[in-house]
């Protein structure tokens, strides 16, 4: 690694390919670790939303949970392997008119009436 300095302050680094690969592997490991740490909270939030807003009962919630968990496990594998599974999920949803990135962007932007 070559450190970039200016005026005695560090402002960056140039990593070798091996260092970059090791860093990416560590970042992905930490993502998986954080995912496991928050899994119960995220699952509860999703299931509760399906129950309250779409009327899912215990049986439908379990069916959704089982399917969601299987897909989630595939995403976990993505962070341990170089396959781009999340891209595939987003692309398949776009084919049915669901653009998750656009929905998230809309949700984060203030409504025109809120700006005035």
N, CA, C and O of each residue as an XYZ file, in Angstrom:
464
protein
N       0.850     -1.173      0.000
C       0.000      0.000      0.000
C       0.894      1.234      0.000
O       1.891      1.310      0.718
N       0.507      2.182     -0.820
C       1.221      3.450     -0.880
C       0.306      4.527     -0.323
O      -0.795      4.746     -0.829
N       0.768      5.192      0.715
C      -0.013      6.240      1.386
C       0.174      7.559      0.642
O       1.284      7.896      0.230
N      -0.919      8.302      0.475
C      -0.879      9.627     -0.137
C      -0.963     10.664      0.964
O      -1.878     10.647      1.788
N       0.014     11.573      0.965
C       0.044     12.629      1.978
C       0.213     13.985      1.305
O       0.774     14.100      0.215
N      -0.288     15.002      1.987
C      -0.090     16.378      1.552
C      -0.094     17.238      2.810
O      -1.016     17.156      3.621
N       0.907     18.038      2.966
C       0.979     18.912      4.131
C       1.027     18.143      5.440
O       0.551     18.633      6.464
N       1.597     16.943      5.417
C       1.699     16.137      6.622
C       0.430     15.389      6.984
O       0.388     14.714      8.013
N      -0.619     15.493      6.154
C      -1.888     14.802      6.437
C      -2.137     13.717      5.406
O      -1.869     13.903      4.219
N      -2.646     12.594      5.858
C      -2.980     11.483      4.975
C      -4.321     11.776      4.314
O      -5.289     12.118      4.994
N      -4.383     11.644      2.987
C      -5.641     11.878      2.282
C      -6.034     10.716      1.384
O      -7.016     10.814      0.648
N      -5.298      9.632      1.430
C      -5.663      8.486      0.614
C      -4.587      7.424      0.601
O      -3.531      7.568      1.217
N      -4.880      6.356     -0.118
C      -3.943      5.250     -0.253
C      -4.205      4.542     -1.575
O      -5.332      4.489     -2.066
N      -3.137      4.006     -2.131
C      -3.247      3.198     -3.342
C      -2.970      1.759     -2.928
O      -1.894      1.442     -2.421
N      -3.953      0.894     -3.150
C      -3.831     -0.499     -2.745
C      -3.420     -1.370     -3.925
O      -3.767     -1.093     -5.073
N      -2.678     -2.423     -3.620
C      -2.381     -3.415     -4.649
C      -3.651     -4.218     -4.896
O      -4.605     -4.129     -4.122
N      -3.666     -4.996     -5.964
C      -4.836     -5.823     -6.274
C      -5.119     -6.799     -5.137
O      -6.280     -7.015     -4.789
N      -4.091     -7.385     -4.558
C      -4.266     -8.334     -3.451
C      -4.815     -7.630     -2.212
O      -5.679     -8.169     -1.520
N      -4.315     -6.430     -1.934
C      -4.818     -5.669     -0.782
C      -6.274     -5.268     -0.981
O      -7.073     -5.318     -0.046
N      -6.615     -4.869     -2.205
C      -7.992     -4.483     -2.521
C      -8.929     -5.688     -2.368
O     -10.034     -5.564     -1.840
N      -8.467     -6.859     -2.840
C      -9.277     -8.071     -2.715
C      -9.480     -8.428     -1.240
O     -10.589     -8.773     -0.829
N      -8.407     -8.345     -0.443
C      -8.504     -8.638      0.991
C      -9.445     -7.654      1.677
O     -10.232     -8.046      2.538
N      -9.370     -6.386      1.302
C     -10.242     -5.376      1.893
C     -11.706     -5.657      1.529
O     -12.583     -5.578      2.390
N     -11.973     -5.982      0.263
C     -13.334     -6.297     -0.164
C     -13.876     -7.516      0.572
O     -15.046     -7.539      0.954
N     -13.036     -8.529      0.773
C     -13.467     -9.719      1.499
C     -13.823     -9.370      2.946
O     -14.804     -9.882      3.486
N     -13.033     -8.509      3.566
C     -13.300     -8.104      4.954
C     -14.574     -7.272      5.032
O     -15.374     -7.456      5.949
N     -14.772     -6.368      4.091
C     -16.004     -5.568      4.072
C     -17.210     -6.490      3.933
O     -18.191     -6.337      4.660
N     -17.148     -7.439      3.016
C     -18.254     -8.370      2.823
C     -18.499     -9.213      4.070
O     -19.649     -9.496      4.406
N     -17.433     -9.619      4.763
C     -17.574    -10.380      6.001
C     -18.311     -9.556      7.049
O     -19.165    -10.069      7.771
N     -17.972     -8.270      7.122
C     -18.626     -7.390      8.091
C     -20.091     -7.139      7.722
O     -20.931     -6.994      8.610
N     -20.404     -7.087      6.439
C     -21.797     -6.932      6.000
C     -22.610     -8.138      6.454
O     -23.712     -7.987      6.982
N     -22.064     -9.336      6.247
C     -22.756    -10.561      6.666
C     -22.944    -10.563      8.182
O     -24.015    -10.922      8.672
N     -21.926    -10.172      8.913
C     -22.005    -10.116     10.374
C     -23.099     -9.139     10.831
O     -23.890     -9.464     11.716
N     -23.141     -7.953     10.233
C     -24.166     -6.965     10.589
C     -25.552     -7.473     10.213
O     -26.513     -7.263     10.953
N     -25.659     -8.130      9.085
C     -26.933     -8.684      8.649
C     -27.455     -9.679      9.681
O     -28.634     -9.651     10.033
N     -26.591    -10.543     10.158
C     -27.004    -11.529     11.167
C     -27.411    -10.842     12.463
O     -28.351    -11.276     13.128
N     -26.712     -9.779     12.822
C     -26.988     -9.063     14.067
C     -28.377     -8.415     14.043
O     -29.042     -8.345     15.076
N     -28.818     -7.945     12.876
C     -30.086     -7.227     12.774
C     -31.205     -8.041     12.132
O     -32.288     -7.508     11.891
N     -30.969     -9.305     11.854
C     -31.946    -10.134     11.135
C     -33.301    -10.183     11.838
O     -34.328    -10.019     11.180
N     -33.337    -10.402     13.144
C     -34.619    -10.504     13.843
C     -35.406     -9.205     13.760
O     -36.622     -9.228     13.570
N     -34.727     -8.079     13.901
C     -35.411     -6.785     13.831
C     -35.985     -6.532     12.441
O     -37.127     -6.092     12.311
N     -35.205     -6.805     11.411
C     -35.657     -6.580     10.038
C     -36.802     -7.527      9.700
O     -37.805     -7.111      9.119
N     -36.655     -8.800     10.063
C     -37.723     -9.769      9.798
C     -39.018     -9.349     10.489
O     -40.092     -9.406      9.890
N     -38.916     -8.931     11.737
C     -40.113     -8.522     12.483
C     -40.772     -7.312     11.829
O     -41.998     -7.254     11.733
N     -39.977     -6.353     11.383
C     -40.523     -5.154     10.752
C     -41.256     -5.505      9.450
O     -42.353     -5.004      9.204
N     -40.657     -6.358      8.625
C     -41.281     -6.750      7.358
C     -42.563     -7.536      7.623
O     -43.597     -7.250      7.019
N     -42.509     -8.516      8.514
C     -43.688     -9.335      8.801
C     -44.815     -8.508      9.411
O     -45.983     -8.694      9.069
N     -44.468     -7.602     10.306
C     -45.483     -6.745     10.921
C     -46.151     -5.858      9.870
O     -47.368     -5.677      9.889
N     -45.354     -5.305      8.955
C     -45.904     -4.465      7.881
C     -46.843     -5.270      6.988
O     -47.909     -4.778      6.618
N     -46.471     -6.487      6.639
C     -47.344     -7.337      5.828
C     -48.644     -7.646      6.564
O     -49.712     -7.696      5.953
N     -48.552     -7.851      7.857
C     -49.748     -8.140      8.653
C     -50.670     -6.926      8.733
O     -51.868     -7.029      8.465
N     -50.104     -5.773      9.105
C     -50.917     -4.575      9.327
C     -51.485     -4.007      8.031
O     -52.660     -3.642      7.983
N     -50.671     -3.926      6.982
C     -51.097     -3.228      5.764
C     -51.699     -4.130      4.695
O     -52.472     -3.670      3.854
N     -51.345     -5.415      4.724
C     -51.868     -6.312      3.689
C     -52.700     -7.453      4.260
O     -53.188     -8.302      3.514
N     -52.864     -7.477      5.578
C     -53.732     -8.457      6.202
C     -53.200     -9.876      6.265
O     -53.977    -10.812      6.450
N     -51.910    -10.057      6.118
C     -51.343    -11.402      6.190
C     -51.579    -11.979      7.582
O     -51.307    -11.323      8.587
N     -52.088    -13.209      7.635
C     -52.232    -13.919      8.899
C     -50.999    -14.767      9.157
O     -50.027    -14.727      8.403
N     -51.056    -15.531     10.229
C     -49.908    -16.339     10.640
C     -49.441    -17.296      9.532
O     -48.240    -17.423      9.294
N     -50.376    -17.964      8.861
C     -50.023    -18.944      7.826
C     -49.326    -18.273      6.632
O     -48.298    -18.758      6.160
N     -49.893    -17.146      6.142
C     -49.277    -16.432      5.007
C     -47.950    -15.809      5.404
O     -47.008    -15.782      4.612
N     -47.876    -15.302      6.644
C     -46.610    -14.737      7.116
C     -45.530    -15.807      7.128
O     -44.395    -15.539      6.735
N     -45.861    -17.009      7.571
C     -44.871    -18.091      7.601
C     -44.450    -18.477      6.189
O     -43.268    -18.711      5.935
N     -45.414    -18.545      5.265
C     -45.102    -18.886      3.868
C     -44.170    -17.828      3.270
O     -43.192    -18.162      2.601
N     -44.478    -16.550      3.516
C     -43.612    -15.470      3.041
C     -42.235    -15.571      3.695
O     -41.214    -15.474      3.014
N     -42.206    -15.764      5.000
C     -40.951    -15.836      5.748
C     -40.049    -16.943      5.195
O     -38.853    -16.731      5.001
N     -40.616    -18.106      4.945
C     -39.821    -19.221      4.419
C     -39.237    -18.894      3.045
O     -38.069    -19.179      2.777
N     -40.058    -18.292      2.173
C     -39.577    -17.918      0.835
C     -38.539    -16.805      0.926
O     -37.511    -16.843      0.249
N     -38.818    -15.817      1.768
C     -37.901    -14.692      1.941
C     -36.564    -15.168      2.516
O     -35.502    -14.711      2.094
N     -36.626    -16.076      3.467
C     -35.405    -16.594      4.086
C     -34.527    -17.322      3.072
O     -33.302    -17.201      3.103
N     -35.157    -18.079      2.173
C     -34.394    -18.786      1.137
C     -33.678    -17.794      0.225
O     -32.507    -17.983     -0.106
N     -34.389    -16.728     -0.183
C     -33.762    -15.705     -1.022
C     -32.685    -14.956     -0.239
O     -31.632    -14.620     -0.782
N     -32.952    -14.702      1.017
C     -31.988    -14.005      1.867
C     -30.695    -14.811      1.982
O     -29.603    -14.245      1.935
N     -30.817    -16.119      2.132
C     -29.625    -16.973      2.214
C     -28.788    -16.863      0.938
O     -27.558    -16.887      0.985
N     -29.471    -16.743     -0.197
C     -28.741    -16.562     -1.462
C     -27.985    -15.229     -1.460
O     -26.869    -15.143     -1.971
N     -28.601    -14.189     -0.882
C     -27.922    -12.892     -0.797
C     -26.702    -12.976      0.112
O     -25.668    -12.371     -0.171
N     -26.822    -13.722      1.196
C     -25.675    -13.916      2.093
C     -24.541    -14.577      1.322
O     -23.380    -14.196      1.467
N     -24.878    -15.558      0.512
C     -23.854    -16.218     -0.300
C     -23.208    -15.241     -1.268
O     -22.023    -15.373     -1.572
N     -23.962    -14.260     -1.759
C     -23.411    -13.242     -2.653
C     -22.246    -12.525     -1.994
O     -21.228    -12.268     -2.637
N     -22.388    -12.201     -0.713
C     -21.330    -11.468     -0.033
C     -20.111    -12.330      0.239
O     -19.054    -11.812      0.598
N     -20.243    -13.636      0.075
C     -19.113    -14.529      0.252
C     -18.573    -15.008     -1.089
O     -17.516    -15.635     -1.150
N     -19.307    -14.709     -2.171
C     -18.907    -15.118     -3.511
C     -19.082    -13.931     -4.458
O     -19.840    -13.013     -4.144
N     -18.403    -13.923     -5.605
C     -18.442    -12.762     -6.496
C     -19.697    -12.627     -7.354
O     -19.787    -11.662     -8.114
N     -20.662    -13.527     -7.280
C     -21.875    -13.422     -8.095
C     -22.676    -12.184     -7.699
O     -22.680    -11.780     -6.537
N     -23.345    -11.594     -8.671
C     -24.104    -10.367     -8.414
C     -25.592    -10.685     -8.305
O     -26.370    -10.303     -9.179
N     -25.992    -11.374     -7.251
C     -27.368    -11.806     -7.091
C     -28.325    -10.633     -6.877
O     -29.461    -10.670     -7.350
N     -27.879     -9.593     -6.168
C     -28.775     -8.464     -5.932
C     -29.137     -7.774     -7.239
O     -30.266     -7.310     -7.402
N     -28.202     -7.701     -8.161
C     -28.494     -7.112     -9.468
C     -29.593     -7.908    -10.150
O     -30.504     -7.326    -10.740
N     -29.521     -9.222    -10.078
C     -30.526    -10.072    -10.704
C     -31.902     -9.835    -10.087
O     -32.897     -9.748    -10.808
N     -31.967     -9.729     -8.756
C     -33.250     -9.462     -8.089
C     -33.837     -8.140     -8.581
O     -35.019     -8.071     -8.918
N     -33.007     -7.085     -8.623
C     -33.493     -5.770     -9.067
C     -33.954     -5.825    -10.514
O     -34.981     -5.242    -10.863
N     -33.205     -6.521    -11.357
C     -33.539     -6.610    -12.775
C     -34.854     -7.369    -12.992
O     -35.683     -6.951    -13.801
N     -35.044     -8.465    -12.284
C     -36.273     -9.245    -12.426
C     -37.481     -8.439    -11.943
O     -38.559     -8.534    -12.531
N     -37.315     -7.658    -10.892
C     -38.411     -6.801    -10.426
C     -38.723     -5.705    -11.441
O     -39.889     -5.366    -11.645
N     -37.691     -5.146    -12.079
C     -37.922     -4.113    -13.096
C     -38.762     -4.652    -14.242
O     -39.533     -3.909    -14.849
N     -38.619     -5.935    -14.542
C     -39.388     -6.547    -15.640
C     -40.887     -6.558    -15.366
O     -41.693     -6.656    -16.290
N     -41.258     -6.456    -14.080
C     -42.687     -6.390    -13.744
C     -43.079     -4.977    -13.304
O     -44.146     -4.765    -12.729
N     -42.187     -4.011    -13.589
C     -42.495     -2.620    -13.304
C     -42.175     -2.150    -11.898
O     -42.676     -1.112    -11.464
N     -41.351     -2.896    -11.181
C     -40.974     -2.521     -9.816
C     -39.507     -2.102     -9.815
O     -38.616     -2.936     -9.973
N     -39.262     -0.798     -9.634
C     -37.902     -0.267     -9.588
C     -37.599      0.155     -8.152
O     -37.922      1.268     -7.738
N     -36.980     -0.741     -7.409
C     -36.709     -0.513     -5.988
C     -35.855      0.735     -5.784
O     -36.107      1.515     -4.865
N     -34.862      0.926     -6.623
C     -33.992      2.102     -6.486
C     -34.790      3.389     -6.667
O     -34.596      4.348     -5.920
N     -35.682      3.417     -7.646
C     -36.515      4.608     -7.876
C     -37.458      4.826     -6.696
O     -37.658      5.963     -6.268
N     -38.038      3.755     -6.168
C     -38.931      3.888     -5.017
C     -38.189      4.452     -3.813
O     -38.709      5.312     -3.102
N     -36.966      3.962     -3.585
C     -36.176      4.487     -2.463
C     -35.830      5.953     -2.672
O     -35.831      6.739     -1.725
N     -35.535      6.317     -3.915
C     -35.221      7.716     -4.217
C     -36.447      8.600     -3.975
O     -36.334      9.672     -3.382
N     -37.611      8.150     -4.433
C     -38.853      8.908     -4.219
C     -39.119      9.098     -2.732
O     -39.518     10.180     -2.303
N     -38.901      8.064     -1.958
C     -39.171      8.090     -0.531
C     -38.263      9.071      0.193
O     -38.666      9.667      1.192
N     -37.046      9.243     -0.299
C     -36.072     10.111      0.355
C     -36.199     11.568     -0.060
O     -35.749     12.456      0.664
N     -36.806     11.828     -1.218
C     -36.951     13.197     -1.693
C     -38.197     13.812     -1.072
O     -39.244     13.165     -1.027
N     -38.104     15.052     -0.592
C     -39.290     15.694     -0.011
C     -40.350     15.940     -1.087
O     -40.028     16.218     -2.242
N     -41.579     15.836     -0.698
C     -42.710     16.103     -1.574
C     -42.676     17.587     -1.962
O     -42.240     18.427     -1.174
N     -43.132     17.902     -3.167
C     -43.142     19.285     -3.639
C     -43.876     20.213     -2.669
O     -43.458     21.353     -2.466
N     -44.983     19.724     -2.063
C     -45.737     20.566     -1.143
C     -44.962     20.831      0.143
O     -45.211     21.832      0.814
N     -44.032     19.956      0.495
C     -43.249     20.135      1.714
C     -42.137     21.164      1.516
O     -41.639     21.720      2.495
N     -41.739     21.429      0.264
C     -40.651     22.353     -0.014
C     -41.048     23.806      0.222
O     -40.184     24.646      0.474
N     -42.347     24.115      0.143
C     -42.806     25.517      0.256
C     -43.317     25.821      1.627
O     -43.739     26.947      1.892
